[in-house]
Amino acid sequence: MDEAELISRIGEFTIVLSDGTEIKVVLEPTSTTPESPKD
């Protein structure tokens, strides 16, 4: 299983910047949030 497939299954991942800042990204299915679509 590659990283892309793992991310698509979990729906969230963490980006670590070069200065050590961690940004958690959560991918929400647009079908469950029709009032706030993400482009």
PECOR-V494406 format. One record per run of one state. SS is the DSSP state (@ for helix, = for strand, . for the rest). FROM is the first residue (numbers start at 1). LEN is the number of residues. If there is no record, write none. Layout:
# PECOR-V494406
{{SS	FROM	LEN} {SS	FROM	LEN}}
This chain:
# PECOR-V494406
{{.	1	2} {@	3	8} {.	11	1} {=	12	5} {.	17	5} {=	22	5} {.	27	13}}
